[in-house]
């Protein structure tokens, strides 16, 4: 089950929201640091399986289901 890693977000894959998708953290270090900061967590490193749900991105950033623009 995927859970969104943003503090306070209750999104998970078990709930059926047709427009909700989950995105893996980027491998680019600078972009990764921006994403980590956006989670609201401190002294935290995401695991390979950690996700952020599409609620935290502008709709124009998602170019195809589960794919994001830079």
C-alpha positions as CSV (number, residue, x, y, z in Angstrom):
1,X,0.0,0.0,0.0
2,X,1.4,3.4,-1.0
3,X,1.0,6.2,1.5
4,X,1.7,9.9,0.8
5,X,4.8,11.0,2.8
6,X,3.7,14.6,3.2
7,X,3.0,15.4,6.8
8,X,-0.7,15.5,7.5
9,X,-1.7,13.9,4.2
10,X,-4.0,10.9,4.6
11,X,-3.9,9.8,0.9
12,X,-3.2,6.1,0.3
13,X,-3.8,3.7,-2.6
14,X,-6.5,1.9,-0.7
15,X,-8.9,4.8,-1.2
16,X,-10.4,5.0,-4.7
17,X,-9.8,8.5,-6.1
18,X,-9.7,8.4,-9.9
19,X,-7.5,11.4,-10.3
20,X,-5.0,10.5,-7.5
21,X,-1.6,9.1,-8.4
22,X,1.6,8.5,-6.4
23,X,5.0,9.5,-7.5
24,X,8.5,8.3,-6.5
25,X,11.1,10.7,-5.3
26,X,13.5,11.9,-8.0
27,X,17.1,10.7,-8.2
28,X,18.4,14.1,-9.1
29,X,19.9,15.4,-5.8
30,X,18.7,19.0,-6.1
31,X,15.2,18.0,-7.0
32,X,15.2,15.4,-4.3
33,X,16.1,18.0,-1.7
34,X,13.2,20.2,-2.9
35,X,10.7,17.3,-2.6
36,X,12.0,16.3,0.8
37,X,11.6,19.9,2.0
38,X,8.1,20.0,0.7
39,X,7.1,17.0,2.9
40,X,7.4,19.1,6.0
41,X,9.7,16.5,7.6
42,X,13.0,17.3,9.3
43,X,16.1,15.1,9.4
44,X,14.3,12.6,7.1
45,X,15.5,10.6,4.1
46,X,12.9,9.0,1.8
47,X,13.3,5.3,1.0
48,X,13.1,3.9,-2.5
49,X,9.4,3.0,-2.0
50,X,8.4,6.4,-0.5
51,X,5.8,8.3,-2.5
52,X,4.1,11.7,-2.7
53,X,0.5,11.9,-4.0
54,X,-0.6,14.1,-6.9
55,X,-2.5,16.4,-4.5
56,X,0.8,18.1,-3.9
57,X,1.5,19.0,-7.5
58,X,-0.1,21.4,-9.9
59,X,-2.2,19.6,-12.5
60,X,0.0,20.9,-15.3
61,X,3.0,19.2,-13.7
62,X,1.6,15.7,-14.3
63,X,2.2,15.0,-18.0
64,X,0.9,11.4,-17.9
65,X,-0.4,9.2,-15.1
66,X,2.5,8.7,-12.7
67,X,4.9,11.0,-14.7
68,X,5.9,14.5,-13.6
69,X,7.6,17.3,-15.4
70,X,10.8,18.6,-14.0
